Amino acid sequence: MKLIPLPAFQDNYLWLLHDGRRALVVDPGESQPVLACLQRDGLQLEAILVTHHHPDHIGGVDVLRDATGATVYGPARERIPEPLTRLVEGDTVKVLGCAFRVLDVPGHTAGHIAYYCPDVDAAPLLFCGDTLFSGGCGRLFEGTPAQMLSSLDKLSALPGATRVCCTHEYTLSNLKFARAVEPGNAELMHYVQHCQELRARDVPTLPSTIAQEQQINPFLRARVPAVAQAARAHDGATPPDAVGVFATLRQWKNEFK
């Protein structure tokens, strides 16, 4: 299997997975990068996996469906162009010989889903849309802090080797904020240097892994004392529970320069 992040717009990645003949694509906000890759590599698109309804994730769906005949899969409770196979947690999408388990991960949007396969070339693979980013998480456009924290907890519980395929190259910006929260996190400092070196060569910082995010991502570390202390130092009204800490972190990030 070959996993390819296709750049789109200013900072999106359209993830394409193929076996040399057949392919799937995740969140194709644009059709042209996908069509160009299919033509270049002689691939047949079999499936389009959609995580949520935002235009930069679905804008190319109709063109790709019409051009290739690919089956479109997406969240049951969001407005996605038909025809669509609608999915909820517990459903499974079988494509390219892989079985992707559907996870409900509301927060960024109300019906956001993710796709998880425990074995793609001997390692787990997660397509998480805009729920989890390397060093960060999505804004809460439709959900609550409690929903998003629960969704992130669900993803954080996946095996540490799980490759995290986020859909935006936000890593360096996220890590700038993470350093403000945890300036004493040595693993975070090492990861910042690693990601800076990748971007200097115009190489994607993604995919990350669940194990990496557990060590450096403040939104997965709301229960870590140093992170909670930083949240309370930023906002003395922060409630003592993890949801309160998460809510403060998310608002802090919204305003962070």
C-alpha positions as a printed Julia matrix, in Angstrom:
257×3 Matrix{Float64}:
   0.0    0.0     0.0
   1.14   3.53   -0.73
  -0.13   6.46    1.37
   0.1    9.87   -0.32
  -0.77  13.31    1.1
  -1.93  15.35   -1.9
  -1.57  19.09   -1.2
  -4.65  21.24   -1.88
  -5.68  24.84   -1.25
  -3.24  26.58    1.09
  -2.62  23.89    3.7
  -4.97  20.91    3.13
  -3.94  17.33    2.53
  -6.17  14.97    0.55
  -5.04  11.52    1.65
  -4.85   8.92   -1.12
  -4.21   5.24   -0.38
  -3.57   2.78   -3.2
  -2.32  -0.72   -3.9
  -0.88   0.01   -7.33
  -4.2   -0.51   -9.1
  -7.07   0.63   -6.9
  -7.31   3.71   -4.71
  -9.33   5.5    -2.08
  -9.23   9.19   -1.22
 -10.18  10.98    1.99
 -11.86  14.41    2.18
 -11.28  15.58   -1.41
 -11.99  19.29   -1.18
 -10.56  19.6    -4.68
 -10.87  17.1    -7.52
  -7.93  18.11   -9.73
  -5.04  16.89   -7.51
  -6.79  13.53   -7.18
  -7.55  13.17  -10.89
  -3.96  14.08  -11.75
  -2.6   11.43   -9.36
  -4.99   8.76  -10.66
  -3.96   9.47  -14.24
  -0.25   9.68  -13.48
  -0.15   6.37  -11.58
  -2.79   4.5   -13.6
  -5.17   4.06  -10.64
  -8.89   3.38  -10.41
 -10.63   5.3    -7.62
 -12.93   2.9    -5.76
 -13.97   4.88   -2.68
 -14.24   8.4    -1.33
 -14.23   8.68    2.47
 -15.66  11.89    3.94
 -15.23  12.87    7.6
 -17.41  16.01    7.76
 -19.33  18.51    5.68
 -17.03  21.53    5.39
 -16.46  22.69    1.77
 -12.68  22.15    1.84
 -13.4   18.47    2.51
 -16.26  17.78    0.09
 -15.77  20.28   -2.75
 -14.38  17.68   -5.17
 -16.73  14.81   -4.31
 -19.26  15.27   -7.12
 -16.63  15.59   -9.86
 -14.69  12.56   -8.61
 -17.84  10.43   -8.25
 -18.98  11.31  -11.76
 -15.53  10.82  -13.29
 -14.67   7.52  -11.63
 -17.85   5.87  -10.36
 -16.32   5.68   -6.88
 -18.6    4.92   -3.93
 -18.88   7.8    -1.48
 -19.0    7.18    2.29
 -19.68   9.82    4.91
 -21.3   10.79    8.2
 -24.94   9.9     8.67
 -25.92  13.17   10.33
 -24.3   15.77    8.08
 -25.25  17.37    4.79
 -23.09  15.62    2.19
 -24.01  15.43   -1.53
 -25.96  12.3    -2.46
 -25.63   9.49   -3.42
 -23.85   8.66   -0.18
 -23.44   5.6     2.02
 -24.15   7.08    5.44
 -22.16   5.81    8.41
 -22.25   5.83   12.21
 -19.92   4.44   14.85
 -19.71   0.66   14.62
 -20.07   0.55   10.84
 -17.21  -0.8     8.75
 -16.04   0.27    5.3
 -14.27  -2.49    3.37
 -12.11  -1.21    0.53
  -8.73  -2.18   -0.97
  -8.76  -5.28    1.23
  -8.85  -3.09    4.36
 -11.63  -2.85    6.94
 -12.0    0.7     8.25
 -13.97   1.01   11.48
 -16.07   4.15   11.79
 -15.73   6.28   14.94
 -18.08   9.09   15.96
 -15.91  12.08   16.92
 -18.17  15.14   17.3
 -16.79  18.52   18.32
 -15.41  20.25   15.25
 -18.78  19.54   13.63
 -21.8   17.83   15.17
 -21.61  14.66   13.07
 -17.86  14.35   12.41
 -16.59  10.78   11.94
 -13.15   9.17   11.63
 -11.96   6.0     9.91
  -9.63   3.54   11.66
  -8.03   0.38   10.28
  -5.92  -1.73   12.67
  -3.72  -3.17    9.93
  -2.57  -1.42    6.76
   0.84  -2.83    5.9
   1.26  -4.08    9.49
   0.5   -0.75   11.19
  -2.77   0.92   12.23
  -4.05   3.85   10.19
  -6.4    6.69   11.19
  -8.09   9.25    8.97
  -9.3   11.81   11.5
 -10.34  14.82    9.41
 -10.26  18.02   11.46
 -10.73  16.42   14.9
  -7.06  15.8    15.74
  -4.09  17.7    14.33
  -0.44  17.18   15.12
   0.04  19.3    18.22
  -3.55  20.53   18.14
  -7.23  19.87   17.5
 -10.04  21.37   15.44
 -12.0   24.44   16.43
 -15.38  23.84   18.04
 -17.71  25.1    15.34
 -20.71  22.93   16.26
 -19.78  20.85   19.31
 -18.97  21.4    22.97
 -15.69  21.11   24.87
 -17.02  17.95   26.56
 -17.81  16.38   23.19
 -14.43  17.23   21.72
 -12.51  16.02   24.75
 -14.43  12.74   24.61
 -13.65  12.42   20.91
  -9.96  13.08   21.49
  -9.92  10.59   24.37
 -11.37   8.01   21.98
  -8.61   8.63   19.45
  -5.91   8.75   22.13
  -6.99   5.27   23.25
  -6.01   3.78   19.87
  -2.69   1.91   19.66
   0.36   4.15   19.94
   1.69   3.05   16.54
  -1.46   4.33   14.8
  -0.53   6.69   11.98
  -2.54   9.91   12.34
  -3.55  11.32    8.95
  -4.72  14.86    9.68
  -6.07  17.03    6.89
  -4.16  20.29    7.44
  -0.5   21.27    7.67
  -1.01  23.21   10.9
   1.78  21.51   12.81
   4.3   24.33   13.33
   1.57  26.78   14.32
   0.13  24.25   16.76
   3.55  23.53   18.24
   4.14  27.23   18.87
   1.06  27.17   21.09
   2.05  23.84   22.68
   5.39  25.39   23.7
   3.55  28.25   25.41
   1.55  25.68   27.4
   4.44  23.3    28.23
   7.79  25.08   27.81
   9.46  22.4    29.91
   8.37  19.45   27.74
  11.64  18.06   26.34
   9.92  15.7    23.9
   7.95  18.66   22.55
  11.16  20.64   21.94
  12.67  17.68   20.08
   9.52  17.32   17.96
   9.5   21.04   17.1
  13.04  20.75   15.74
  12.12  17.64   13.76
   9.07  19.3    12.19
  10.97  22.51   11.41
  13.55  20.46    9.53
  10.82  18.69    7.54
   9.1   21.92    6.55
  12.41  23.52    5.58
  12.65  20.73    2.96
   8.98  21.2     2.02
   8.2   17.73    3.41
   4.86  17.13    5.21
   5.01  16.75    8.98
   2.28  14.11    8.65
   1.33  11.46    9.39
   2.08  11.69   13.07
   1.37   8.84   15.51
  -0.91   8.53   18.51
   2.11   7.87   20.74
   3.78  11.06   19.52
   0.65  13.15   20.07
   0.22  11.81   23.59
   3.64  13.24   24.43
   3.38  16.68   22.79
  -0.25  17.63   22.09
  -1.73  19.8    24.89
  -5.28  18.86   23.87
  -4.56  15.2    24.61
  -2.82  16.21   27.86
  -5.55  18.16   29.67
  -5.17  15.8    32.64
  -1.38  16.29   32.89
  -0.68  18.5    35.95
   1.68  20.86   34.1
  -0.92  21.45   31.36
  -3.73  22.0    33.85
  -1.52  24.39   35.82
  -0.74  26.37   32.65
  -4.45  26.61   31.82
  -5.24  27.95   35.31
  -2.35  30.41   35.11
  -3.79  31.7    31.85
  -7.36  31.87   33.15
  -7.86  31.77   36.9
 -11.53  30.87   36.4
 -10.66  27.51   34.8
 -12.75  24.72   36.39
 -10.71  21.95   38.02
 -11.94  19.09   35.81
 -10.4   17.97   32.48
 -13.28  19.46   30.46
 -12.69  22.83   32.07
  -8.96  22.65   31.36
  -9.63  21.61   27.77
 -12.11  24.47   27.28
  -9.56  26.99   28.54
  -6.87  25.54   26.25
  -9.16  25.71   23.23
 -10.15  29.32   23.9
  -6.53  30.25   24.57
  -5.52  28.69   21.24
  -8.33  30.56   19.44
  -6.8   33.85   20.59
  -3.13  32.85   20.44
  -0.78  34.83   18.21
